[in-house]
Amino acid sequence: MSRKHWTGAVLAGGRSSRMGRNKALMPFEGRTLLERALDRLRPHVDQLIVIGEPALYGHLHDHVIADDIPGNGPMGGLATALRHARHGSVVILGCDMPRVNDALLITLKKGLTKELDAFVPACDGNIEPLVAAYHERCLPVFEACIAEGRVKMTDGLDRVRTRYMQICPGEDGWPKDLYRNLNVPGDL
């Protein structure tokens, strides 16, 4: 699938209380989680941004943008990415999901049609909004959610044209650890 007209955004976050330090800078299989996420998205987009603190991540990537309105979790990071994206379509990846593969990113890009605002993988009702594709039309809705203090991703996704696609790890050829999320030191 073409790289044209897609922005890739890595949500780097900050210090993780459960990890005891910054997840994005933690090594995993010889490289930081942030570097792995950047390398995974790079072939699929023609603009690549990191949402996080420039002072922390600027040495790893040249386009790091701080959250426009900090303290709003992933929805705030996604709104910042949509606001600063050069293109109307954004594929997002949380930095703590090192097993996301190219096939999933291609599926997300193909799934975000003109009729949709968000294309999100799910498995048996559990959604994965931090590895998904979004259209810029989501931005005003997500900003309204933030203004209302409703910052759960489901709050925003319920208000836009969202399609959830059943993609379950270990089924239909998908790797068993596709959505593996690193949250505690033992996950490393």
C-alpha positions as CSV (number, residue, x, y, z in Angstrom):
1,M,0.0,0.0,0.0
2,S,1.2,3.5,-0.8
3,R,3.0,5.6,1.8
4,K,1.5,8.8,0.3
5,H,-1.0,10.9,2.2
6,W,-0.5,9.2,5.5
7,T,0.9,10.5,8.7
8,G,2.3,8.0,11.2
9,A,2.2,9.0,14.9
10,V,3.9,7.2,17.7
11,L,2.4,7.9,21.2
12,A,5.5,8.0,23.4
13,G,3.9,9.0,26.7
14,G,6.0,9.8,29.7
15,R,7.1,8.1,32.9
16,S,5.1,4.9,33.6
17,S,4.3,4.4,37.3
18,R,3.9,0.7,36.7
19,M,7.3,0.4,35.0
20,G,9.0,2.9,37.3
21,R,10.5,4.8,34.4
22,N,9.9,6.0,30.9
23,K,8.5,3.2,28.7
24,A,9.5,4.7,25.4
25,L,13.2,4.7,26.3
26,M,13.2,1.2,27.7
27,P,15.3,-1.3,25.8
28,F,13.6,-4.2,24.3
29,E,15.5,-6.7,22.2
30,G,18.4,-4.4,21.7
31,R,16.6,-1.1,20.9
32,T,14.3,1.3,22.7
33,L,10.5,0.8,22.4
34,L,10.3,4.2,20.7
35,E,12.9,3.2,18.0
36,R,11.1,0.0,17.3
37,A,7.8,1.8,16.9
38,L,9.3,4.4,14.6
39,D,11.0,1.7,12.4
40,R,7.7,-0.2,12.2
41,L,5.7,2.8,11.0
42,R,8.3,4.4,8.7
43,P,7.7,2.3,5.6
44,H,4.0,2.9,5.7
45,V,3.8,6.7,5.9
46,D,5.4,9.8,4.4
47,Q,5.2,11.9,7.6
48,L,6.3,10.4,10.9
49,I,5.8,12.2,14.2
50,V,6.3,11.4,17.8
51,I,3.9,12.7,20.4
52,G,5.8,13.2,23.6
53,E,8.4,15.5,25.2
54,P,10.9,16.9,22.7
55,A,13.6,17.1,25.4
56,L,13.2,13.3,26.1
57,Y,12.8,12.0,22.6
58,G,14.4,14.6,20.3
59,H,17.6,12.6,20.1
60,L,15.7,9.6,18.6
61,H,13.6,11.5,16.1
62,D,13.6,15.0,14.5
63,H,9.8,15.6,14.7
64,V,8.7,15.3,18.3
65,I,5.6,17.2,19.4
66,A,4.5,17.8,23.0
67,D,0.9,17.2,23.9
68,D,-1.0,20.4,23.1
69,I,-3.1,19.9,26.3
70,P,-1.2,17.5,28.6
71,G,-2.8,15.2,31.1
72,N,-5.5,13.8,28.8
73,G,-3.9,10.4,28.1
74,P,-4.0,8.7,24.8
75,M,-7.0,10.8,23.5
76,G,-5.0,13.9,24.1
77,G,-2.0,12.5,22.3
78,L,-4.2,11.4,19.4
79,A,-5.8,14.8,19.2
80,T,-2.3,16.4,19.1
81,A,-1.3,14.0,16.3
82,L,-4.4,14.8,14.3
83,R,-3.8,18.5,14.8
84,H,-0.2,18.4,13.6
85,A,-0.6,15.8,10.9
86,R,0.3,17.0,7.4
87,H,-2.3,14.5,5.9
88,G,-5.9,13.8,6.7
89,S,-5.3,10.1,7.5
90,V,-3.2,9.0,10.5
91,V,-2.1,5.6,11.6
92,I,-1.3,5.6,15.3
93,L,0.9,3.2,17.3
94,G,1.5,3.2,21.0
95,C,5.2,2.7,21.6
96,D,4.7,-0.1,24.1
97,M,3.3,-2.5,21.5
98,P,6.5,-4.0,20.0
99,R,4.9,-6.9,18.2
100,V,2.6,-5.0,15.9
101,N,3.5,-6.1,12.4
102,D,3.4,-4.7,8.9
103,A,0.3,-6.8,7.9
104,L,-1.7,-5.1,10.6
105,L,-0.6,-1.6,9.6
106,I,-1.5,-2.3,6.0
107,T,-4.9,-3.7,7.0
108,L,-5.6,-0.5,9.1
109,K,-4.7,1.8,6.1
110,K,-6.9,-0.2,3.7
111,G,-9.7,-0.2,6.2
112,L,-10.0,3.5,6.7
113,T,-12.3,4.3,3.8
114,K,-13.9,7.6,2.9
115,E,-17.1,6.6,4.8
116,L,-15.2,6.0,8.1
117,D,-13.6,8.3,10.6
118,A,-11.8,5.5,12.6
119,F,-10.8,1.9,11.8
120,V,-9.9,0.0,15.0
121,P,-9.0,-3.6,15.5
122,A,-10.8,-5.6,18.1
123,C,-10.8,-9.1,19.5
124,D,-14.0,-10.4,21.0
125,G,-15.1,-7.0,22.1
126,N,-11.7,-5.8,23.4
127,I,-10.6,-2.8,21.2
128,E,-7.1,-1.7,20.4
129,P,-7.5,2.1,19.7
130,L,-3.7,2.7,20.1
131,V,-2.9,0.8,17.0
132,A,-5.6,2.1,14.6
133,A,-6.3,4.5,11.7
134,Y,-8.1,7.8,12.1
135,H,-9.3,10.5,9.8
136,E,-8.8,14.2,10.6
137,R,-12.6,14.5,11.0
138,C,-12.2,12.9,14.4
139,L,-10.3,15.9,15.7
140,P,-13.2,18.3,16.6
141,V,-15.0,15.4,18.3
142,F,-12.0,14.3,20.3
143,E,-11.4,18.0,21.3
144,A,-15.0,18.2,22.5
145,C,-14.6,15.1,24.5
146,I,-11.4,16.5,26.1
147,A,-13.2,19.8,26.9
148,E,-15.9,17.7,28.6
149,G,-13.4,15.7,30.6
150,R,-14.4,12.5,28.8
151,V,-10.9,11.2,27.8
152,K,-11.5,7.5,27.5
153,M,-10.9,6.5,23.9
154,T,-14.3,4.8,23.7
155,D,-15.9,8.2,24.5
156,G,-14.6,9.6,21.3
157,L,-15.0,6.5,19.2
158,D,-18.6,6.3,20.1
159,R,-19.2,9.7,18.6
160,V,-17.5,9.2,15.2
161,R,-18.1,6.7,12.4
162,T,-16.0,3.8,13.7
163,R,-15.6,0.4,12.3
164,Y,-14.2,-2.3,14.5
165,M,-12.6,-5.2,12.7
166,Q,-12.2,-8.6,14.4
167,I,-8.4,-9.3,14.4
168,C,-7.5,-11.7,17.1
169,P,-4.0,-12.7,18.0
170,G,-3.3,-16.3,17.2
171,E,-6.2,-16.6,14.8
172,D,-6.3,-16.3,11.0
173,G,-2.5,-16.2,10.7
174,W,-2.1,-13.3,13.2
175,P,0.8,-13.7,15.6
176,K,-0.2,-14.7,19.2
177,D,1.6,-11.6,20.6
178,L,0.3,-9.1,18.1
179,Y,-1.1,-6.7,20.7
180,R,1.3,-7.5,23.4
181,N,1.5,-4.4,25.6
182,L,4.5,-3.9,27.9
183,N,3.2,-2.5,31.2
184,V,5.3,-3.9,34.0
185,P,9.0,-4.8,34.2
186,G,8.2,-8.6,33.9
187,D,6.7,-7.9,30.5
188,L,10.2,-7.2,29.2
